Amino acid sequence: MAAGLSPQGDSLALEDVNTPYVTVLIVTRAGHENSKGLQAFVKAYQSPEVKAFVEKTFKGAYTTAW
């Protein structure tokens, strides 16, 4: 991206955006799945503001999976 290239337009190959394989980014210890702190983090992370930031900053290099 620093070179002005676009992953969507300049790549030799791209993964299918509809692939069933998704990288898990948020993990927790067993029994902590419902903690208020974790739920607040997930809500903030999966917000429209974060999605817009990812789209603007990475210009197609990353796709949000939520």
Phi, psi and omega in degrees: 000328179295334180275001179085012179273153177250123179303326181287326185258337186249002181285149174283329179210149177230145172284150176294127181293344179264016180300145179284354183266120182233135176284129178277123183258336184243119179230160178209167177287151177304136180092350180254006185302329184256015180295145182298321180296316179294316180298322177294320179297313180300316180298316180293317182296321183268024182280159176300329180294318179292319178300316179296320178298315180298314181297317181290317186285317188258355171044050176093353179290330178232146177238130177291143186251020179244000000 
